Amino acid sequence: QVRVRESGGGLVQTGGSLRLSCEASGLTFSTKDMGWFRQAPGKEREFVAAISASGITKSYADSVKGRFTISRDDAKKTVYLQMYMVKSVDAAVYYCAVGRLYIIDYRQASQYDYWGQGTQVTVSS
């Protein structure tokens, strides 16, 4: 049984930092592309970042490029999203997702098979 569990969300001040973690079990983690998406109230779920199985290829939404960093630790079966210079627009529920066998477009939610329940990020001014 595949399980995807996010953690690390919480309250962060504008300009602050936060690190999200996502542990995936029940699969061969090292062979999976992984992604982060987010959804703010009243908005559609949007792509944030993705990392290839090798860890070499990383993709970011323009809105977070230069501020967020995605990384992975295959030994811990965990992918991270390090958030720097957090803005109010970053407030959302953040979801971790496990990619399909061959991802064509990291930005498309349909390219991911398994999802976590999400972790809330709240930004205070």
N, C-alpha and C positions, 0 to 999 in steps of 0.2 A: 504494500500500500504506500503510495506516494504521499508524503506530507511536506508541506511548505509552510514555514512559520517565520513571520517577521517579528522583529523586536527593535527597541531603541527609540521609538517615537516618544514624543512628549512636548513640553513647552520650551521654546527657545526664543530669545530676544532677537529683534531685527539686528542683523549684522553678526549674529552669533554662529556657532557651529553645532552640528549634531551628526552622529553616525548611526545609521540604520544597519541592521544585520538581518540576514535571511538564511535560515538553515533548511536545507532540503534533504529528505531522507527517503529511502525506498526506491532509489534509482542510482544509476552510475553517474554521480554528480560531475565527475571530471570530463564527461563526454557531452555535457549539456551547455548550450548557450543560456545565459541568464539575463533577465531584464527587470527593470523597475519602471512602474507606472504610478500615476497618482490621479486622484479624483477629488476635486474641490466641490463643495455643496453647489448644486444647480448646474454643474458643468460635466462634460463628458470625460471619461477616463483618457488620460493622455500619457504618451511615452515620455520617460525621463532619461533613462540610460540603459545600455546593454553591454554585455561583455561576452566575447566568444568563449568556447570551451577551452581553447588554448590560452586565453587571457591576453592574447596579442591584440585582437581587434576590439576597440571600444567605440561606442557610439553614444552621442549625447543630443538631447534636445537643445535647440538654440538658446532657449530661455535659461538653461542651467550650465551651458558650456563655460568653462573657466571658473565655475564656482563649485560644482559637484564633481566627485571622483568615484568611479565604480572600480571595485577590485574583487578578487576572489581568493579563497584559501581552500584548495581542494581537500587537504587533509582534514579540515574541519567541516567540509561540505557546506561552506558558507560563502555567501556573496555579500559585499558591503556597499553601502552608499554613504560616502562622506560628504556632508553638506557644509559648505563654508559661505560666509557673507549671505546668510539667509535673509530673504525678503518676505514681506507680508504675502506676496502672491504665491509663495511656496507652501503656504498652509493648505493641507489636504490629507487625505488618507493615502498612504503609500503602500503599493502592492508589489510583491515580488512574484516573478513568473518564470517557469521553466520552459525553455524553448523547444520547439519541435525538432525533428531529426535534421532537417535542412531548412534553415531560416532564409527566406528571400529578402525580407524587409524587417529589420529589428523594430521598426516603429509601429508595426501593425500588431494589435493585440491578438488577432486571429492566428498569429504565428507561434503562439505559446499554448502549451497543453495544460499546465497545472498552475494554480494560483494560490497564494496565501490569503488569509482573512484580512490582512491590512493592518497597518499601524498608523495611528493618528499623529500628525505633526501640527502643532499649534504655534503660531508666531505672535509674539507680543511686541508692541512698539515701545 
